[in-house]
Structures are given as C-alpha cells and as structure tokens.
C-alpha cells in the first residue's frame, strides 16, 4: 500500500512536540521509537524520564538498548516504543515536557 508520511517537530519554551501523519487507505501498524539513557518510569501513555515527561497516543513499552559512545564502550539505555494498529488516514502526537 502506498502511504505518505509527514512529521513536524515544534520547539516551545517548556516542550518539544512531534506531530506525525500517515495518509493512505486501509490499516497500518504505526510504530514510533525514541532512545534514551535516562532512567524511565512507564505509566500507560506517559513515561517519566528524570525531569521530563514523555506522552504519546498509545502505551509506551521499553526495550533494552546499548548506547555506544565509542568502539567497545556502551551505556545501558532504553528504546521507548509507541505502537498502534490504525486506520488511515492517521494523526498522532508525542510531547516531551519539563516535569
């Protein structure tokens, strides 16, 4: 299926907003992922990262990840995934705000 994907990132004084849109027909699995080395606490569609709160339009799941800073030097990190099965056209939003 042919789809068109658009992303707009907006910076505000206390937040970043990522607005995504997928245009097309039918149904698609929409997966968005972010990586962080911050400790995280998940609560449904919100994730607390130190002094920040990340909100999405689907529940977040955390997957282990290694963040490589140099050859052979890695830090334990997390891949935060927000995924949904959605009818097209679709619009979604992720916000990263100061807690």
Secondary structure, DSSP 8 states (H G I E B T S, - for coil): ---EEEEEEEE-SSEEEEEEEEESSSEEEEEEEEEE-S-EEEETTEEEETTEEEE-SS-EEEEEEEEEEETTEEEEEEEEEEEEEEESSEEEEEEEEE-
